[in-house]
Amino acid sequence: MTPRDSNPSFMNGVPELLILQLLQQQEMYGYEIVQAIRTRTGAVIAVGEGVVYPVLHNLERDGALTAQRKPVNGRSRIYYSLTPAGARRLSDLSTTWTNLATAIQHILTGGQHAQPLA
Amino acid sequence: MPSPLPELRERLLRAGIAPRHARRYLAELTDHLSDLTVEERSHGLSPSDARTAALARIGTTDSLAAAMIAQPQFQSFTARAPWAVFGLTPFILLAALWFISLCLLRLGWHLFLPGAITPFGSVPGQQLLDLRNIYFQVNRALYLGAPILVGWSMILIAIRQRRRALWPMLSLILLTLLAATSHVQANRLEVPTGLGHIRVDFALRPAAQNEYALAVLLLALLPYITWRFRSHAELSA
């Protein structure tokens, strides 16, 4: 069996945005985060599931997330939750991505930017 | 399909990822793999097929390693500044241990040999198990063993973080040079108004000191040679 295809551009800031958005709603551990991404994107965004952890560790290091080990069903899990700094980062990223998506959509639908006055 | 985790660990450490970051990454991947296996089993796969499917989903060794190695902030200080760890730390540690040893020498001189011109040399009527003798011999062992202890700590860091042999060898050569050239002198007469004077000077010494330096080098090197042989044997097996 070969590993599932993944989207190479996935790592360019998108996982960070998705993770922050998911954790804004509730704390989760890594497996839950990956499953939530798969479910909520209809598996459009596919990724080697293990690569989510360096992103989580990086966000934690930057103070955007906190990690806490908790026992669940006899096993220890590391739960991640959003910090106020993470919420601000999410807001900035959301704005950036919304603008980007709007601009791309505008081009795809054949629209043009307003021309400057001569 | 074999688990990628043991190979991943080696690759992360060799790439300079700090052991604590590598350990946590592997621990979370192990948990994740376990969850994926349970999920695949719930879809009706056999245990071995579920394991294979879980390994395929978690990612290849290459992708898992690349995701972590791409984050330079997870590199250890040893990987970022090996010259500081293996070039400067031995000096600092050895200076600290020798300083402690010389302070103890000074204390013993004051407590056990008040008025003696030097703390070195035999005391008339002193027994082998005399408290004074034990005190000075233990302190002597600390002084002479300090380069070996520091060498072992450098070797331990090099092994733990999979550093190239060049760096711990640099440490051991520095330590051997210090051991070969250092000499402690203690004499009450050098500073007439003082309580006694202890100093360490560095110069080339007679053959006896060279034998000590060689012993330092070989003893400090022993754990590294043992580890290399074991690693080689494990790879060959």
Interface residues (C-beta under 8 A of the other chain):
Chain A: M1 T2 P3 R4 S6 M11 Y29 G30 Y31 V34 V47 G48 E49 G50 V51 Y53 P54 V55 H57 N58 R61 R75 R77 I78
Chain B: M1 H21 R24 Y25 E28 L29 D31 H32 D35 L36 T52 A53 A56 R57 I58 G59 T60 S63 L64 A67 M68 A70 Q71 Q73 F74
